[in-house]
Amino acid sequence: MPLTPWKSMWETKFPSLREEMDRVFEEFFGEAGFPTLREADWLPSVDVVETKGDIVVIMDIPAIDPAEVNITILEDKLTVEGERKRDKKFSEEEYCRSERVHGSFLRSVQLPGDVIGEKASATYTGGVLTITMPKSLRPEAREIKVSVQGARPVKTSVRARQRRKKI
């Protein structure tokens, strides 16, 4: 029996519609918008959490060797790249059904703020990759009054004082 890879309804019934929708979203949102399947063979699911001091990205990437995952942080963009390889125990002819996605992935995530990339840490447990990045501590803008030494007080004219009294 020949192996037929499983494909979603979007890939089988509406391939041109999906490509057109991807193009429209890319034009409107830019590359930081919605990911497309053209970027890689599959896209792992991602959660982005912002706590008081950290930004945490949680990604489902089961059946992957964590040593072969590349994580890059550039300013406020996180990129995770890797590959899920097909199990070598079975040959293509032995499969009756194949729904699990295999192949390379590349996932870029726009972070909600600046992070200190050098202090980022990552853990991989039970097929879940968790990347913790401390937020960049930028000082908040605040107003500061500065007095100039040696400056003379501004004298107002008699007419200006009379106008203020009338009001």
N, C-alpha and C positions, 0 to 999 in steps of 0.2 A: 504494500500500500504506500503510495507516495506521500511524503510529508507536505502538508499545506500549512504555512505559518498563519497564525491567527492575526486578523487585522480588525480594527474597530470600524464602526459604521462610517465614520468620517473618512477613513482611508479607502474604503471600498465603494461606497455609494456617492460620496461627494468630494473626490480628490481636488477637482478644480475649484470648487466653492471654498474648501479649506485653504488652498493656496491663495486665493483672492482675499479671504478674510485675514490671513496672516500678513499679506502685503499691506492691507489697509491699516491694520493695527500697528505694524512697524513704521509706516509713514506717519501716523498720528502720534504714537507714543515714543517712537525712537527705539533704539536697541535696549533701553532699560525697561521697556514695557513687557509684553507677554512673550515668553520663550516659544520658539517654533521647533518642530521636529527636524528642520533642515540643519540646525546647529549640531545635532548628534543623533545617535540611533534611538536614544530614549532619554527622558528627563525625570530625575528623581523628585519626589515631593519635598517641599521645603516649608518650614515654619521660621519666622523671624520674630524674636521676642526682645523687647527693650526694657531693661530693668533700670534701677537708679544709677548704677555704675557701669553696666555692661550691655553689649548687644550680643545676643545668643542666636545662632542659626542652627536649626535641627534639621537633618536631612536623612531620609530613608534610603539607604544603599545596601540592602542585604546581599549576601553571597559575594562580597568583594574583599580582596586582600587590602586592608587599610594601608599597608606599606606602599601600595601602588596608586594611592590617591594623591593628587597634587592639589594643594590649597594655596591660592595666591590672594593677597589683599593689596589693592592699589587704591589709596585715598579712601573713598567711601563705597568701593565695589569689591565684593568677594566673588572669587571664581573657584569652583571645585571641578576637577577633571579626573576621570577614571574609566575603568572598563569592567564590565561583568562578562566573564568568559563562560561559554557553554561547557557543561559537565562532559568530560571525555569518556565516561563509563559507557555511554551508548553511542551507537553510530546514527547517522541521519535516517537510515532505513528502518531502524528499530522504533523510532518515535511514531506513535499513532496520533498524537495531538501535542502541540507546542504553543503554550500561551505566555510563558515567561519570557520577558524581553532580555536580550543579551546584546552586548556590543558596548561601544564607547559612549560616554556622556560628557557633556560640558555644561555646567550650570553657573550662570552669572547672576548675582543678586545685588541689587542696589540697596545699600544699608541706609537706615533712617538718620544717620549722623556720622560724624568723623570718629574713627577709632585709632587706637595705638596698635598698629599691626605687629610690631616687634614683640608685644606682650600677649599676643593671641595664643590660645591653647586649644587642642582638639582631643576628643576621646571618641572611641568607637566601641560600642557595646550592643550586642544583640542586633546587629545590622543597622544601627542608628548612629550616624556621625553627628556629634555635638561640637560646635566651634564657638568658643567664648572669647570675645574681644572687648577689652576695657575701652570705655568711651574716652575720647580726647577731652582733657580738661581745659577748655578755653575760658578765659575770664569773661564774665558777663559785662556788657556795656553798662556804665553808670556815669552819672553826671558828677563832675568834680568842679567846685568853685575855686578859682585861683585868684588871689589878690596880688596886685603888682606893687612892689615896694617902691616908694618914692613917687607914686602917682598922686597928683593933687585931686581933691574932690571936684567934681564937675559943678561949676557955678551956673546957676540959672539966672536969666535976665529978669528984670523987674516986670516986664510985660508977660513973660511966661508964668510968673507967680500970680499975677493978677488974673490971667485966664484960668488958672487952676482954681482960684477962689470963686469965680463965677459959676463954675460947673458944679 
